[in-house]
C-alpha cells in the first residue's frame, strides 16, 4: 500500500531523485563533507516544507531522494 500525503485541495506522492556531481567528476567529497552536506540539505528541505527520504554519497557525487510538496516547483527547489 502506497502512502499518500494530502493538502486541502489534492492528494499526492511526489518523490524526486537528484544526483549532484562534482565538476569533471573529481573525487573531492570526504566523509566529514558528506555529513555537512546532509545537514545542509535537511535544513533546506525543511525550509521548503518537504522531506529528505534518503541521502547517500560517494567521492564524486551525491544522491538525494526528496519527497516534494506540490506547491514547490522542482526547478526552483533544485536551483536553491
C-alpha positions in Angstrom: 0.0 0.0 0.0 1.5 3.4 -1.1 1.5 6.1 1.5 -0.1 9.3 0.2 0.1 12.9 1.5 -2.8 15.4 1.5 -3.2 19.1 1.1 -6.6 20.8 1.3 -7.0 20.5 -2.5 -5.1 17.4 -3.5 -3.6 14.0 -2.6 -0.1 13.4 -3.8 3.1 11.3 -3.6 5.8 13.1 -5.4 9.4 11.8 -5.0 12.4 13.2 -6.9 15.8 11.6 -7.2 18.5 14.2 -7.6 22.1 13.3 -8.4 24.6 16.2 -7.9 28.1 15.6 -9.3 31.3 17.5 -8.9 32.9 19.3 -11.8 34.7 16.8 -14.0 33.6 14.1 -11.6 36.6 14.9 -9.4 36.8 12.7 -6.2 36.8 15.5 -3.6 33.9 14.7 -1.3 35.1 13.3 2.0 33.2 11.7 4.9 33.1 15.0 7.0 31.9 16.9 3.9 29.1 14.3 3.4 27.9 14.9 7.0 28.0 18.6 6.4 26.1 18.3 3.1 23.5 16.1 4.7 22.8 18.7 7.4 22.6 21.5 4.9 20.2 19.5 2.7 18.0 18.6 5.6 17.8 22.3 6.6 17.0 23.3 3.0 14.3 20.6 2.6 12.6 21.6 5.9 12.6 25.2 4.8 10.7 24.3 1.7 8.2 22.1 3.6 9.5 18.9 2.0 11.1 15.7 3.4 14.5 14.2 2.8 13.8 10.5 2.4 17.3 9.3 1.7 20.8 10.7 1.3 23.9 9.0 0.2 27.1 10.0 -1.5 30.5 8.9 -2.9 33.6 10.9 -3.5 32.4 12.3 -6.8 28.6 12.6 -6.4 25.7 12.8 -4.0 22.2 11.1 -4.2 19.1 12.7 -2.7 15.7 11.2 -2.6 13.3 14.1 -1.8 9.6 14.0 -1.1 8.4 17.3 -2.6 5.3 19.3 -1.8 3.2 20.1 -4.9 3.4 23.8 -4.0 7.2 23.6 -4.7 8.3 23.9 -8.3 11.1 21.2 -8.8 13.2 23.7 -10.9 13.1 26.3 -8.1 13.9 23.8 -5.5 17.0 22.5 -7.4 18.2 26.0 -8.1 18.2 26.8 -4.4 
